[in-house]
Amino acid sequence: MKNISELTPIIRIIVIVVSTYMATFMTVQAINDSQRRRYFLCFAVTWFYLPLLEILIFFNVLDPMTNPKQYELLRLFWGFGYIISLTGLFEVRNVYKKFLAPAILLSSLLLWYFNWMIATTVIYTIVFGIGALLHGQYFLKKRGYASVILCASSVALALLCTTFLYSMQKGTETLSLGYIHYAIISFLSVVFGWTHFPREIKEQIPVQMNIKHGIIFFSVIVLAEIAYTLDLFLSEEDNITSTYITAMLIQLFAFFVIYFFHRHNLVIYAANVTELLDERTKDLRDAQEKLAQYNEVLEEKVEDQSQEILSKAEVIERQRRLEMAARTAGQTSHDIQNNLTPILTIVDELLKSTQSPDKVKQLTTKIKSQTQGLFELNSQMLTLSRRGRIELSPINLKEIITSAADPHLGKDLHLINAEENIWINGSWHQLSRAMTNLIFNAFESYPNHNGPVTIRSCTKTLTQVQHCFLGVLEPKTYGMIEVNDNGSGIPNTILEKIFDPYFSSKSNYTSSGSGLGLSIVAAVVDDMNGVLDLKTSSEGTTFTLYFPTISDPGILQDEKDLGGNETIMVIDDDETILNRLEKIFKDSGYTVILSSSGPEAIKILQVESADLIFLDYEMPNMNGLATYYAILHIRPSCRVVIHSSFLTENDTNELAKLGAKNLLPKPASPLELLKTARNTLDN
């Protein structure tokens, strides 16, 4: 037994962890299945029995080297418990069940008495062989996915047990590989087999497997195990690593292939799944009908208002039309948002349901995508509605251009910043939206929407008045942004209308073709006391935005004063935003932790702490509300800022109930981000 005592603590820990994991799983099944509770509990005790022995060895309470015969006797009782549990789960006839377990125990004791060194090798092989036989019969009867997984795993473990005594004689390295192999096969049998087997024995929508696929999978696992076993017996050296790795990789590949082939059917069973789907589908259908009715009324209102605007177009100046569109947009956006909120709620519930058929999921995904498109339209209209009510703060043109260009990094986009620091007074959020609209328009001027597009920033000092397409520039120094494309240009027939609200040259109604993009650009430039110029020809189009520059009286110093040494976590599924916020906060002295999803953030927060969290709301799988709720349970004292593109009224109310009142819209300037972080940490 010297070899067993020489096993490294890591090998023992692996065996302990895997066996404890299986014991825990069986305990959970015992809680969920009252009918088979005693057998699952017996399984839990049986699987924890072996790691208990390893723990006793680990702490020198039990020493196989000084008393190996006693150690082998203790190990033999595991087979007795395994057979009792397995025959109970399969509901083997009482006459066999009463005979089989005592026979195993009696055989174990007799073997131990006559030749204790081979007792566990023989008994474990027999026990796993009986398990393979029971699982195999069940597969042939029910065609269950989990049954063939467990049948193949049991045969592999039976073959592995035949090598135990020989491995001890051969050397510590071979024995260690055997233990690791045992742990991996056991773990795979739980993850891919036992996890789904309770559903099979209860006959609750079990996953079926084609018998040919089952035989192929079984053959691959068993043949790989046979190759490993034969090489162990035939090799004269204590070094079978290459054969072991090859066999293990083949088996892992087989397990993952069979899993991915059946993954769409491996869902958690719910007895009332049909009822839930019917109920939610009905709610969705009713909501869709209400939305359709409202859209008809809305279309009539929009058409009437459009006719009114067109009738006054020749007698009312452009500024007046923008003001009218702003009032209309404010009311319309409020109504659209109230109508879309219940639709998104129902869609989210359906998408979270793992029982939803693929067709329903595809439909709800499409509805959600279209709804989010309407939210983008809603945001455009809200921008118009807030004319004259925006807060102005210092903005660095280079930073705003870099931020607006980030979503288009895969396209042919060129940035030219002639000067490092050009400061203007404006709204970061509104200017970002205007820049986004101009960049999208520039790319859409090409058939393939890939560019090239050039964005240039610099300062320009005028000594005399300059007339532009929309307005007049007085003699002074301006910060200038140019957005240039080499497309076919804007036709003269529509040139005078492109800044009118609701005007679009696109045939399909999308958020980019709603007719509000350039209206918003003109409105934002006007609100920031700027002037817009436009030059277009058959060789391309250039939009130029002019804004009065401001001096830099300690702006950089202000940002420096907003720094700190606290830890800030940023949770966002957009890698571009993660990288941008990481740089801004790190440059100001903060320690930054990044996470691309809610589940990942929760795992991180279980081992690391953060003083402040910037949390995106719209994330796949787990949104900001669910993530924030989980954060409260893990780190209840941590402060949170919701940093998101848009929030419905219902979202805001739900977050407020949990205490999340710090909201910062996307995009935000570095100064806004640092101010929000500092104010939240200090208050």
C-alpha positions, 0 to 999 in steps of 0.5 A, a space after each residue: 500500500 506504499 503507492 497509495 500513501 505516496 499519492 500527492 495531496 492534489 490527487 486526493 483533493 481531486 477525488 474528494 471534490 468529485 465524490 463530494 460533488 456527486 454526494 451533493 447532487 444526490 442529496 439535492 435529488 433526495 429533496 426533490 424526489 420524495 418517492 425515491 428519497 431513501 435511495 438518493 440519500 443512500 447514494 449520497 452517503 455512499 458517494 461521500 464514504 470514499 472521500 471521507 476515507 481520503 480525508 482521514 488519510 489526508 489528516 493522518 487519522 487513517 494510515 493505509 501504509 501501517 494498516 493496509 488490510 483494515 483500509 481495504 476492508 473499509 473500502 469494501 463497504 462502498 460497493 454494498 451501498 452502491 448496489 442497494 442504491 442502484 437496485 432501489 432506483 431501478 426498482 429491481 424485483 424484491 427477490 433479486 434486490 434482497 439477494 444481490 446486495 447481501 451477496 456483494 457484501 458476503 463476497 467482499 468479506 470472503 475475498 478480503 479474508 482469503 486475499 485482501 489485496 485483490 478484494 476491492 479490485 474484484 468487487 469494484 469491477 463487479 459493482 460497476 459492471 452490474 451498474 452498467 448492465 442495469 443502465 444498459 437494459 434501461 437504455 434498450 427499454 426506454 432509449 434514454 439519453 442519460 442511460 447510455 451515458 451512465 452505461 458507458 461510464 460504468 463500463 469505463 469505471 469497471 475496466 479502470 478498477 481492474 487495473 487498480 492492483 496492477 497500478 499499485 505494483 507498477 508505480 505512483 505515476 500510473 496510480 495517480 493517473 488512474 485516480 485522476 481518470 476515475 475522477 474525470 469519468 465520475 465527474 462526466 457521468 454526473 454532468 452529462 448523465 446523472 443530471 438528466 437521469 432522475 427525469 428519465 426514471 420519473 418518465 417526465 419528458 425524457 430525452 430520447 437517443 437513437 439506438 445507433 448513436 447510443 451504440 457508437 457513443 458506448 463503443 467509443 468510450 469503451 474502446 478508448 478505455 480498453 486501449 488504455 487498460 491494455 497499454 497499462 498491462 502490456 507496458 513494462 514502464 511506469 509511464 503511460 502518459 501519452 496513451 492516457 491522454 489520447 484515451 481521455 481526449 477521445 472520451 471527452 470528445 465523445 461526451 461533448 459531441 453527444 451532449 451538443 447533439 442533444 442540447 436543445 432537448 436537455 431542458 428542465 422539466 416543468 409539469 405545467 409548461 404547456 399551460 404557461 406557454 398558452 397563458 403567455 402566448 395569449 397575453 402576448 397576442 392580446 398586447 400585440 392586438 392593442 399595439 396594432 390598434 394604437 399604431 393605427 391611431 398613431 399613424 393617423 395622428 402622425 399623418 395629420 400632423 405631417 400634413 399640417 407641417 407641410 401646409 405651413 412649410 413655405 410660410 414658417 421658417 425652419 426654426 419654428 418647424 423644429 419647435 413644433 416637432 419638439 412638442 409633438 415628439 415629447 407627447 408621442 414618445 411618452 405614449 409609445 413608451 407606455 405602450 411598449 413597456 408591457 410588450 417588452 416585459 412579456 417578451 423578456 419572460 418568454 425569452 427567459 423560459 427554457 421551455 419555449 419552443 425554438 419557433 416561439 423564441 425566434 418570434 419573440 426575439 424578432 419582436 424584441 429587436 423591432 421594439 428596441 428599434 422603436 425605442 431608438 426612434 423614441 430616443 431620437 424624438 426625446 432629443 428633439 423634445 428637450 430642445 433648449 433644456 440641456 445642460 452645457 459643460 466643457 467637452 473635449 472634441 477629440 474625446 467625443 469623436 473617439 467615443 462616437 467612432 468606437 462602434 465602427 472600428 471594423 469599418 473604413 473609418 479615419 480619425 484626424 485630430 489636428 490638436 490634442 485639446 479643443 474645448 467647447 461648451 455643450 452636452 456630451 450626450 446630445 453631441 454624441 447622438 448628433 455625431 452618431 447620426 452623421 457617421 451612420 449617414 456617411 456610411 449609408 452613402 455607400 452601397 456596402 455601408 463600409 466607407 471610407 469615412 473621415 472625421 477631422 477636428 481642429 480649430 479655425 479662427 475667422 477674421 470676417 463673417 462666413 455664411 454657412 448652410 445653416 447660419 452665419 459664423 461671426 469672427 472668432 475662434 471655433 472648434 470644428 468637426 468635419 464628417 466626410 464621405 466619398 459617396 454620390 452626394 445629396 441630390 439638389 432636389 432634396 437638399 433643402 429638405 434634408 433637415 426637415 423633421 420626418 423627411 427621409 429619402 429611404 423607402 423603408 421605415 427604420 430608425 435610421 430612415 425615420 427622417 429625424 436624424 439630420 433634424 436632430 443634428 441641426 437642433 443639437 448644433 443650434 442648442 450648443 450655439 454652433 453653426 452647421 455647414 454642408 458641402 456636397 457634390 457627385 464626389 462626396 459630402 462633408 458636414 462641418 460643425 462649428 462651435 465657439 471654443 472656450 479656454 481651459 481654466 483648470 478643466 484638467 485640474 478639475 478632472 484630477 480633483 475628481 479622482 480617488 483610490 477606491 475600487 470601481 467595477 464596470 458591468 457592461 456587455 459592450 467591450 468598447 464601453 468597458 475599455 473606455 471606462 477602464 481608461 477614464 477611471 484608471 487615469 484618475 487613480 481608481 482601481 477598476 474591475 471589469 465584467 461583461 455580464 451579470 453572472 460573471 460580476 456576481 462570481 467576482 463580487 463573491 471574492 472581491 469587493 468594490 466601492 462603486 459599481 457602474 451597471 448597464 441595464 440592457 444585457 443579455 441573459 441577466 439584465 441590470 435589475 436582476 444583477 442589481 438584486 443579486 449584488 444587494 445580497 452579496 454586497 449590500 453596502 456597495 453603491 451602484 450607478 445605472 449607466 444605460 442608453 435608455 430606461 422605461 418608466 417601469 424599469 426606473 420604478 423597479 430600480 428605485 424600489 431597490 434603492 438604485 437612484 443614481 442614473 447616468 445616461 449613455 454616452 457620458 463624457 469623462 467629466 460626467 463619469 468622474 463627477 458621478 463617481 465622486 458624488 456617489 462615493 462621497 454621499 
